[in-house]
Amino acid sequence: MAAEPSIHVPPTVIAQTSVKEILAKSIALMKPVTWFPPAIAFICGAIASGTTTFGFVDIARIALGSFMAGPILCGLSQVINEYCDREVDAINEPNRPIPSGIVSFRQVFITIAVLTVLSIGLSFVFGMPVVYLTLAGIFLAIAYSAEPLRAKRLGWIGNGLVSVSYEGLPWIAGAMSFYVAGQTNITGSLVLAAIFSFGAHGIMTINDFKSIDGDRLMGIKSIPAQMGADWAAMSAVITINAALFCATLYMLGTGNTTAAGIMFVLMLGQIPTQRKFLHMTDPRARAIFYNASGVMIFVWTMVASAIGIRS
């Protein structure tokens, strides 16, 4: 077995001269582009609960919850992953904040500590069930990225942990934030959260396209590294479509025909995008292209299902 490559990762860096610079570097670690789906999942859960009135207080709670799910919790998971992936990133993307030396380890640890305290503190606003879901999300983020578990090394399992954290937990948290015994449609939320978590597994596969070379060198068995770009792309598309189809069938089976029709149209709208995704020649270009288009359709399907299950 070949020895792992020796990679020098600069532990420190240029002095930070202003609060603005420090915040900008921490936000870069938190990857704002990833915040949108979990924030929307929380909103979907709140809508699907059927007990939100959309008065000022409810809207404020939804806004705070989506902030917790997106920038804070998802941001925290991204910082943890950035730190744990620093050696792989030194191969795949050496210009990233940590391997390039732009951000010091000290700032990484402070950012993790602040986001952890914020996420747990905010969760108490929504009640103990949401506190437990928040703690579960933090645990899964650590289990995915950090030793000794580092589930990321096992692509199918690792992607499953992330997809549950990305869509399932925030959806259930949104529903539980407005839980009223006997009134909240918790069954519908559980079913849809599970279905969309399954679909997010395909999205996670697409996200791993950018790191195929480094994953193979470091022994990380991501799905693209195991299957190759073409088969991994096919696997991702099948997973996403299967989830959207199941969600549409569920809505149809529960009598939400209007929502089911909208979701079916959205699913068909993915076909041209997916054909291009599957026939482009560069795996990295495929991932960028599909993340910019098809994933948005996935999110809008979530919204349609949440509104439908509420009615």
Summary of the structure (lengths in Angstrom):
residues: 311
radius of gyration: 19.7
end to end distance: 58.0
largest distance: 61.7
contacts: 1109
relative contact order: 0.12
helix: 78%
strand: 1%
